[in-house]
Each structure stands twice: as structure tokens, then as C-alpha cells.
Amino acid sequence: MRFLGIDIGGANTKIATSDRAIVELHYLPLWKDTTLPQTLKDIAKRLNPDMVAVVITGELADCFEDKMHGLKFIMQAVENAFGCEVRYIGTNGEVHEHGEELRNLAAANWAASSRLIGEEIGDCIFVDVGSTTTDIIPIVDAKHVASTTDFKRLLASELVYMGTLRTNVATLLDKVELEQGTCRVSSELFTTTGDVYLLLEDIRPETYTCTTADGAGKSRIEAMRRLARLVCADLEEISEDDVMDIAKQVREKQISLLTEAITTVSQKYGTSRIVAAGIGEFMIIEAAERLGMEYISVAEKWGKEISDVFPAYAAAWLIEKAENRQ
């Protein structure tokens, strides 16, 4: 049987099969004139799965009047696309059928991941840095003990709203140090973290899946132009070295924020082992090394492609496991 996991976020839809033979990431921003319904139909026709498990985080997109509206839209798109059995993973890490309490399905992709990590690895702090957000999930006695809404997880430092690609750099820094002196930054959406990590070669060009801040390309020179605008400059006013210095300061700030949040969760639960996943796994490993904490790389254990879409893989793994128990 082919078990397919789907992680539907506000910006990206990720899919993976439980045997890891199929791994895909589709940039499908829900807040625009989204192609999600048609893309799901195309996936269903092309892959013809026997069973589908879905985790949802896209209900927060501002095209929806509230989370319930978002959940219903996404679930209808899934069920219109697939003719096979469809299941959903809730914030308790359990498999749910349509019709159960919908709010339990909101922002639940981390719960699927932590269920797999808890059973396969054990107690730890599971950290997943994606394109937009960072999950920091405490796992105790093989089960997550995290809060179950985004709001509560933000309060507990279990969610940090920053990522590897889509974060507006102006939300991370208010000043940068340049050769000419300390410079305040503009609060416009001129550049995102995708530009930073492309320039620093922490990500490959093909990993930069979302649109750029100016809608232009993803070459090195285009990324430099966008990052220069952070200080209202162009490449005639500041040098390549200046731009690279800005990129390094952004990276340092993100790792500092990540280290701070991991420390908060670690001290609360007395856990000193980290499991790192997501396209920003490199940041997690750097943070773990600074903290002197043991870490396990999902990319090394399951492969880089799986690490990048881990909630989708975890969802597929869960329904296969549940089916085999029957």
C-alpha cells in the first residue's frame, strides 16, 4: 500500500510517502489566488495513494476570516482531490477522522513529527526550523508535552516566528554594524532570510522555493541588491563586503534567538538533547554546539530531503503504523 503524508502550510505544501520513495515541496501561498485545490488533484492523479494523512498549519493565513474557515477550506480541498481514505493528525499526535473536533487539527504538523521522534528516539527537544517558523517541542517519556495552540506555544518559547526563507530581515535587526558606523535599518519588506542564507551558502538555490521580496530572481547579485536595501542603499553606495557583513549579523541574530528559546525550554524540562530538522537544521546544530548540548540530525538519520519535509513524512509514518496495528 502507498501511504502519503501531506503537510499543508500557509506558504508550502509538502508531501512524502512512508517508504520515503516520494518527497516533494510545492510553494503554494494560500493568501494569494492559491492553486492548492488543483495541485492536490494533480498529486492524487499522479500518485494514486491508498491512504492519505494530513497535517495542517495553513489555517492562520490571512485570507481566512478565522481558523475554522481556514481548516474547512483546506479539508474540503483535500477531500475533493483524493478518492481514498483520508485521515488527519491532531495536536495530540493521534490520527483523527473528519468530523471530530476541528480545532484539534489546527497547527498540528509539529505534533506528527514529535510523535515519530518520541517513539524512535525518545526524550529530547525536537527543533524544526522551516521556511517561516521554528518549532521547539519538549518530548518527555516519549510524548510531547508542548502547548497545543500557536498562541500558547509562543508564550512558552515553543514557537519562534522566524525561519530560513520568508522572514523579513527588518523584524530581526533594528541596527547593523558597517565599516561606516552603526546604521539603523528600514522597516520595509526589502529582503528576507532566504537572501541571507543564499549569500552565505547555507542553502542551495533550489531550496529557496518562495518568491523574493521584490519578485526578482535568486542570483547572488539580486540577493545582494535586496539585502543592501535593508539600509536604504544600493551596490554603488555599499560594498559586497558590507552586504556580507549584514548577512552574517542576521545569521548571528537568528542563532542567538534560537539559543535563547532552546535554553528556556531545556531549563523547564531538564532536557539536554536536541533533535534537529528542517531546512534550517544548520542553525539548530550551531545553537546546540554553543549550548554544549547533544544533538541528533534528522538529515543524517533519515536523509536531507526527509528532514526538509519531516511533518509530511511523520504523518505518512503514523497512518502506516496505525493501519498495521489493525
C-alpha positions in Angstrom: 0.0 0.0 0.0 1.1 3.6 -0.6 0.7 5.8 2.4 1.0 9.5 1.6 1.6 12.3 4.2 0.7 15.9 3.3 1.7 19.0 5.3 -0.3 22.0 4.2 1.1 25.2 5.5 0.3 28.8 4.6 3.2 29.0 2.1 4.3 25.5 1.4 2.6 22.1 0.8 4.9 19.2 1.5 4.4 15.6 0.6 6.2 12.3 1.4 5.4 8.6 1.3 6.1 6.4 4.3 8.7 4.4 2.3 10.5 7.7 1.5 10.3 7.0 -2.2 8.4 10.2 -2.9 9.4 13.6 -1.4 8.1 16.9 -2.8 7.8 20.5 -1.7 5.3 22.8 -3.5 5.3 26.6 -2.9 1.5 27.3 -2.8 0.8 30.5 -0.8 -2.7 30.3 0.5 -3.1 34.1 0.9 -2.9 34.6 -2.9 -5.1 33.2 -5.6 -4.0 29.7 -4.4 -3.7 26.7 -6.7 -3.9 24.3 -3.7 -7.1 22.6 -4.8 -5.9 21.9 -8.3 -2.4 20.9 -7.2 -3.8 18.4 -4.7 -6.0 16.9 -7.5 -2.9 16.6 -9.7 -0.9 14.9 -6.9 -3.8 12.5 -6.3 -4.0 11.5 -10.0 -0.2 11.2 -10.4 0.5 9.2 -7.2 -2.8 7.4 -6.6 -2.2 6.7 -2.9 -4.1 4.1 -0.9 -4.4 6.2 2.2 -3.6 9.9 3.0 -2.7 11.6 6.3 -2.8 15.4 6.5 -1.3 17.9 8.9 -2.5 21.5 8.7 -0.9 24.8 9.6 -2.3 27.0 6.8 -5.5 27.9 8.7 -3.8 31.0 10.0 -3.3 32.6 6.6 -4.9 36.0 6.5 -7.2 35.2 3.5 -9.4 33.3 6.1 -11.6 35.2 8.5 -10.7 32.8 11.3 -9.0 29.4 11.9 -12.2 27.4 11.4 -12.7 28.9 8.0 -9.2 28.0 7.0 -9.5 24.4 8.3 -12.7 23.8 6.4 -11.3 25.2 3.2 -8.2 23.1 3.4 -10.0 19.9 4.3 -12.5 20.4 1.5 -9.7 20.8 -1.0 -8.1 17.6 0.3 -11.3 15.5 0.3 -12.3 16.8 -3.2 -8.9 15.7 -4.5 -8.4 12.2 -3.1 -10.8 9.3 -3.5 -9.0 7.2 -1.0 -9.3 7.2 2.8 -8.2 10.5 4.4 -7.0 10.9 8.0 -5.8 14.0 9.9 -3.2 14.3 12.6 -4.3 16.4 15.6 -2.2 18.3 18.2 -2.3 15.2 20.5 -0.3 13.3 17.8 -3.2 11.0 17.2 -5.0 10.1 13.9 -8.4 11.6 13.5 -11.2 11.2 11.1 -13.2 14.1 9.5 -16.0 15.3 11.8 -14.0 15.2 15.0 -13.3 18.5 16.9 -11.7 20.6 14.1 -9.7 22.9 16.4 -7.6 19.9 17.5 -6.3 19.8 13.9 -5.1 23.4 13.7 -1.3 24.0 13.6 -0.6 20.3 14.2 2.3 19.5 11.9 4.8 19.6 14.8 2.7 17.0 16.7 3.1 14.4 14.0 6.8 15.0 13.9 7.2 14.8 17.7 5.2 11.6 17.9 7.6 9.9 15.5 10.7 11.4 17.3 9.3 10.3 20.7 8.9 6.7 19.6 12.0 6.4 17.5 14.5 8.5 19.6 12.9 9.2 23.0 13.2 12.1 25.3 14.6 15.3 23.8 13.8 18.8 22.5 12.7 18.4 18.9 13.6 21.6 16.9 12.4 22.1 13.4 13.4 25.3 11.6 11.4 25.7 8.4 10.9 28.4 5.8 8.8 30.6 8.1 8.7 29.3 11.7 10.7 27.4 14.3 9.1 24.7 16.5 10.8 23.8 19.8 9.0 20.8 21.2 9.8 19.2 24.5 9.4 15.4 24.5 9.2 13.6 27.8 8.5 9.9 28.4 8.3 9.5 24.5 5.4 12.0 24.3 5.3 15.7 23.6 4.4 18.0 26.5 4.1 21.1 24.4 1.3 23.6 24.4 -1.4 22.9 21.8 -2.0 26.2 20.1 0.3 28.6 18.4 -0.6 31.4 20.8 0.3 29.2 23.8 3.5 27.9 22.2 4.6 31.5 21.5 4.1 32.2 25.2 6.2 29.2 26.2 9.0 29.8 23.7 8.0 26.5 22.0 7.3 28.5 18.8 9.6 31.2 17.4 8.2 33.0 14.4 11.3 33.1 12.3 12.5 30.8 9.5 15.1 30.2 6.9 13.5 31.8 3.8 10.4 34.0 4.4 11.3 36.1 7.5 11.5 39.8 6.9 15.1 40.7 7.9 13.9 44.0 9.3 12.0 42.1 12.0 15.2 40.6 13.3 17.5 43.6 13.5 17.0 47.3 14.2 20.6 48.2 13.6 23.7 46.8 11.7 27.3 47.5 12.2 29.1 48.6 9.0 32.5 50.0 8.2 30.9 53.4 8.1 29.4 53.0 11.5 26.2 51.8 13.2 23.3 52.0 10.8 19.6 51.8 11.5 17.6 49.5 9.2 14.4 50.3 7.2 11.2 48.6 8.2 10.2 47.8 4.6 9.9 44.3 3.2 13.0 44.7 1.1 14.8 41.4 1.8 14.1 38.1 3.6 16.3 35.5 5.3 16.3 33.5 2.0 18.7 36.1 0.6 20.9 35.9 3.7 21.4 32.1 3.6 21.7 32.0 -0.2 24.6 34.5 0.1 26.2 32.7 3.0 25.8 29.4 1.1 23.9 27.7 3.9 21.1 26.8 1.5 21.2 25.7 -2.2 19.5 27.9 -4.8 16.9 25.2 -5.3 16.0 25.3 -1.6 14.9 29.0 -2.0 11.4 28.0 -3.1 9.4 31.0 -2.1 9.1 34.3 -4.0 11.6 37.0 -3.3 10.7 40.3 -1.6 10.9 42.2 -4.9 9.7 39.4 -7.2 13.0 39.3 -8.9 15.4 36.3 -9.3 17.6 34.4 -6.9 21.0 35.0 -8.3 23.8 36.2 -6.0 23.7 39.7 -7.3 20.0 40.0 -7.0 20.1 38.8 -3.4 22.8 41.3 -2.6 20.8 44.2 -4.1 17.8 43.2 -1.9 20.0 43.0 1.3 21.6 46.4 0.5 18.1 48.0 0.5 17.8 47.0 4.2 20.0 50.1 4.9 18.4 52.1 2.0 21.5 51.6 -0.1 22.4 50.1 -3.4 25.6 48.4 -4.6 27.0 51.8 -5.7 26.9 53.0 -2.1 28.0 50.0 -0.1 30.4 47.2 -1.0 30.0 43.5 -1.3 31.9 43.1 2.0 29.3 45.4 3.7 26.4 43.3 2.3 28.1 40.0 3.5 28.7 41.6 7.0 24.9 42.3 7.1 24.2 38.7 6.2 26.5 37.4 8.9 24.8 39.7 11.5 21.4 38.4 10.5 22.6 34.8 10.9 24.1 35.6 14.3 20.9 37.2 15.5 18.7 34.2 14.4 21.1 31.7 16.1 21.1 33.9 19.2 17.3 33.9 19.3 17.1 30.2 18.7 19.7 29.5 21.5 17.7 31.7 23.9 14.4 29.8 23.2 16.0 26.3 23.4 17.5 27.3 26.8 14.1 28.3 28.1 12.5 25.0 27.1 15.6 23.0 28.2 15.6 24.5 31.7 11.9 24.0 32.1 12.0 20.3 31.3 15.6 19.4 32.3 16.3 18.0 28.8 19.7 18.5 27.2 19.4 16.5 24.0 18.3 18.1 20.7 16.9 16.5 17.6 17.3 18.9 14.6 15.2 19.0 11.5 14.1 21.3 8.7 15.8 23.4 6.0 17.4 25.4 8.8 18.9 22.4 10.5 22.3 24.1 10.2 21.1 26.8 12.7 20.0 24.2 15.2 23.3 22.4 15.1 25.2 25.7 15.7 22.9 26.5 18.6 23.3 23.1 20.2 27.1 23.3 19.9 27.1 26.7 21.6 25.0 25.3 24.4 27.1 22.2 24.7 24.1 20.0 24.1 24.0 16.6 22.4 22.2 16.7 19.1 20.9 14.2 16.5 20.4 15.3 12.9 17.3 14.2 11.2 19.1 14.7 7.9 21.8 12.2 8.9 19.3 9.7 10.2 16.5 9.9 7.6 18.1 11.9 4.8 18.2 15.7 3.9 15.1 15.5 1.7 13.0 13.9 4.6 14.4 16.5 7.1 13.1 19.3 4.9 9.5 17.8 4.8 9.6 16.0 8.1 5.9 16.6 9.2 4.7 15.1 5.9 6.8 12.0 6.4 5.8 11.7 10.0 2.1 11.8 9.0 2.6 9.0 6.5 4.6 7.0 9.0 1.7 7.4 11.6 -1.0 6.1 9.3 1.0 3.2 8.1 1.7 2.3 11.7 -1.9 2.6 12.7 -3.0 0.5 9.7 -0.5 -2.2 10.5 -1.9 -2.4 14.1 -5.3 -3.3 12.8 
